[in-house]
Every structure is written in structure tokens, then in C-alpha cells.
Amino acid sequence: MIRVPRVAFLAALASVLVTAPSGSQAAPQRATPAPAASRRSAPPAVSAFRSVRTHDEVALPVRLRIPAIGVDTPLEQLGRQPDGTIAVPERFDVAGWYDEAARPGQAGPAVILGHVDSSAGPAVFFRLSSLPASAVVYVDRVDATTIGFRVTGQTRVPKTGFPTDLVYSPTLQPSLRLVTCGGSFDHHLRSYRDNVIVYAAPA
């Protein structure tokens, strides 16, 4: 399983209300004019500072094709499991797109995961580790558009040392990450010890 960083945003608003103690009356006070500085117009609302989206909206990905290794699969949408790890595809012959990351073609890394095998035999990303550099990967989208990516490299890392920042950190350019299992198999945990990560950029 692959863990993504948890980022929490906290906004606090404090207000103070001064009242007279119970059973007493507050002493009347003479109103005094506010200083000139306080009579200036109020600053603009926070919402006025929100940035406006300037990139084109990209349609949802629905299919992945990698001709060099014979992959042609629909894409599931993957969220997170209760423990914070990314959910994995329910079927071994189908890949899944992590829907909290970028959509393929948007600025940032789009992440697609797939199983390497199962007890029944090879799975959708069985040959991912043999994908050569410069191979082309196609992602078809729900609006009938397609974007192509060209493989720039791959790495194999222990699951205990998954490079979260390298895979998920925002980028200004569109990119693609393909992730599956690899390395030796831990029979006690019934899981592979490593992850194979393929990196690709727009073709």
C-alpha cells in the first residue's frame, strides 16, 4: 500500500464579548469618535484574494493504453482507505487512477496504479518493469480526447521507503506516474517488498 502525506489546514477565528458581571450594571460610557485610521474603508474580504483558475479543465481519465507491453485497460477511480493509504484496484486486470492527484494532462503528477500479479497469474502491470524509456503511454478521457506520455525513466524502491514527495509533489508541468509492486515476495505478509515506479512526461 502507498501512503500519501496528510496536510491539514486550520483556520481560527477568535472574538471577545465583554459583559457586566451578573447582578451589576455596566457604567455608562461617553461615546468618543474613532481615530481617523479606524474610519478608513475595511480591507477586502479574504475571498477577494483567492486565485482564479487559469488552466483548461481536463476531463476524467477512463482508459490506459501502453502498446509496448500490451496494456489496454479501463481505469477505476481510486480514493484512500481509512488508514490513509491509497486504495488499490478491485480487479487484477484493471488499473486505477488516484483521484486526489492531478488528472492526466493537468499540471501536476497523475498517478495510476495496477497489480503486478495474482494467485491466478499475471495482472495488468505484470510487464511494467520491462517498459523501455521513450515508450509511449496513452490516456483516453471521458470527452473522447487522448493525451500521450513518453516514458522518461523508472525506479524500484522498498515500500518502507516510498518516495512520496517525488511521486506526489505538485509540479508546474503535467506528468504521469505508473505504480505497481515488484522485488521479492514476502510470504509472511503476502505482499511484495518493493514498488516499481515509471515516470513519464507529455509526448
C-alpha positions, -999 to 999 in steps of 0.1 A, spaced: 0 0 0 11 35 -7 9 63 18 3 99 9 12 129 30 -16 142 52 -18 180 50 -41 197 75 -53 233 71 -65 251 103 -83 284 103 -92 300 137 -115 330 144 -114 345 179 -139 370 192 -142 386 227 -175 396 243 -172 418 274 -203 419 297 -211 433 331 -209 408 359 -243 392 369 -263 414 392 -244 446 384 -248 473 358 -221 485 335 -212 521 340 -224 543 311 -196 555 289 -195 586 267 -190 578 230 -158 591 216 -151 595 179 -130 567 164 -95 576 153 -91 587 117 -72 554 109 -101 533 120 -126 552 98 -109 541 67 -126 516 44 -124 479 56 -99 457 38 -113 435 10 -128 401 20 -104 371 21 -123 356 -9 -110 386 -30 -75 372 -27 -83 337 -40 -66 329 -72 -86 323 -103 -82 291 -123 -63 298 -154 -57 263 -168 -81 245 -190 -103 219 -173 -93 184 -181 -118 156 -185 -117 125 -163 -94 96 -175 -113 65 -184 -87 42 -202 -50 35 -202 -31 21 -232 6 10 -233 12 -6 -267 48 -16 -259 37 -41 -232 2 -49 -244 -18 -30 -218 -53 -18 -227 -74 -13 -197 -103 8 -184 -95 29 -153 -111 28 -119 -112 59 -97 -93 53 -65 -95 72 -33 -80 65 1 -85 37 26 -94 46 63 -57 43 72 -47 69 47 -32 46 21 -44 47 -15 -70 21 -23 -59 -4 -49 -79 -16 -79 -106 -42 -71 -98 -62 -102 -63 -75 -110 -68 -69 -148 -78 -33 -144 -57 -2 -135 -69 27 -113 -63 64 -113 -58 81 -79 -85 108 -80 -69 131 -53 -39 137 -77 -39 156 -110 -60 144 -139 -37 133 -168 -29 165 -188 -33 189 -158 -3 205 -142 10 181 -116 16 143 -114 -13 120 -124 -9 86 -106 -21 53 -120 -18 21 -100 -21 -16 -111 -15 -50 -97 15 -70 -109 0 -105 -105 -24 -126 -85 -28 -162 -74 -44 -168 -108 -15 -154 -128 -2 -121 -143 -21 -89 -137 -25 -57 -157 10 -43 -148 29 -76 -149 53 -62 -176 55 -27 -163 91 -31 -151 102 -40 -186 87 -9 -202 116 8 -221 125 45 -219 108 65 -247 78 41 -248 45 60 -253 16 57 -229 -19 69 -239 -46 80 -215 -81 83 -230 -106 107 -214 -143 108 -210 -147 136 -235 -131 114 -263 -97 132 -261 -64 114 -256 -31 125 -242 2 108 -248 31 105 -224 66 93 -231 85 72 -205 114 91 -191 126 65 -166 117 41 -138 128 31 -104 123 3 -78 121 13 -42 113 -5 -9 78 0 2 91 11 35 110 39 18 84 50 -8 94 84 -23 62 102 -15 74 137 -24 89 126 -57 57 109 -68 30 132 -54 46 166 -50 29 193 -72 46 203 -104 40 231 -129 40 207 -158 18 176 -165 34 143 -157 24 107 -152 34 81 -126 26 44 -131 30 23 -99 29 -14 -92 46 -40 -69 80 -55 -75 110 -71 -59 109 -103 -38 77 -116 -23 72 -117 15 52 -149 21 45 -139 57 29 -106 48 17 -119 14 30 -88 -3 59 -78 -25 86 -58 -7 91 -31 -33 73 -8 -56 81 -2 -93 75 34 -104 75 45 -140 79 82 -148 65 98 -180 61 133 -195 38 146 -222 49 132 -256 
